[in-house]
Amino acid sequence: MPLGQVVEIGIRYDPARKSFEIPVIIQIRPDVIEKYFPPSTLDPAGLGQLSRARLESASLVTGSQVVQLNFYLGTPAKLTKTDLPYYRIPTLPSPTQELISSVDTAAKDLPTLIKAGIATLDCMQKIVLPQNEKAISNILAGAPPW
């Protein structure tokens, strides 16, 4: 259900952290919030403490994306003020970002895994050398049946 709309997307560079951030300004429809959170039960501070924004794919064909607002219990949250006239809603990485991060981590570990695999194969090749064949046969002959 559409809760609002994206009204502006920008890009900012933080020279202190040497990183970019992309502020996405969204306009939330108050009538939708009031429908599901009547004013008598709505605690804006509590709502802000629980809500998170996450960029999700709306269509793999067109590449369009949506800003999903949801409650992710168990994740730290806090609405923070910025130098913009808006509060910052904490964000979570999208499933695509998590996948890319996992692949990146695996790619960094790949050389170590390959070396370990080669070392294991080298050990196995030494075990099955022809001169060890008789010893292995004796060990297997004396093993209890399963």
Secondary structure as the mmCIF struct_conf table of DSSP 4:
data_model
#
loop_
_struct_conf.conf_type_id
_struct_conf.id
_struct_conf.beg_label_comp_id
_struct_conf.beg_label_asym_id
_struct_conf.beg_label_seq_id
_struct_conf.end_label_comp_id
_struct_conf.end_label_asym_id
_struct_conf.end_label_seq_id
STRN STRN1 GLY A 4 ILE A 9
STRN STRN2 ARG A 12 ASP A 14
TURN_TY1_P TURN_TY1_P1 PRO A 15 LYS A 18
STRN STRN3 SER A 19 GLU A 21
STRN STRN4 VAL A 24 ILE A 28
HELX_RH_AL_P HELX_RH_AL_P1 PRO A 30 TYR A 36
BEND BEND1 PHE A 37 PHE A 37
TURN_TY1_P TURN_TY1_P2 PRO A 39 THR A 41
HELX_RH_AL_P HELX_RH_AL_P2 PRO A 44 LEU A 50
STRN STRN5 SER A 51 SER A 57
BEND BEND2 ALA A 58 ALA A 58
TURN_TY1_P TURN_TY1_P3 LEU A 60 THR A 62
STRN STRN6 GLN A 65 PHE A 71
TURN_TY1_P TURN_TY1_P4 LEU A 73 GLY A 74
BEND BEND3 THR A 75 THR A 75
STRN STRN7 THR A 80 LYS A 81
BEND BEND4 ASP A 83 TYR A 86
STRN STRN8 TYR A 87 ARG A 88
HELX_LH_PP_P HELX_LH_PP_P1 ILE A 89 PRO A 90
STRN STRN9 THR A 91 THR A 91
HELX_RH_AL_P HELX_RH_AL_P3 PRO A 95 ILE A 127
TURN_TY1_P TURN_TY1_P5 VAL A 128 VAL A 128
BEND BEND5 LEU A 129 LEU A 129
HELX_RH_3T_P HELX_RH_3T_P1 PRO A 130 ASN A 132
HELX_RH_AL_P HELX_RH_AL_P4 GLU A 133 ALA A 141
TURN_TY1_P TURN_TY1_P6 GLY A 142 GLY A 142
BEND BEND6 ALA A 143 ALA A 143
HELX_LH_PP_P HELX_LH_PP_P2 PRO A 144 PRO A 145
#
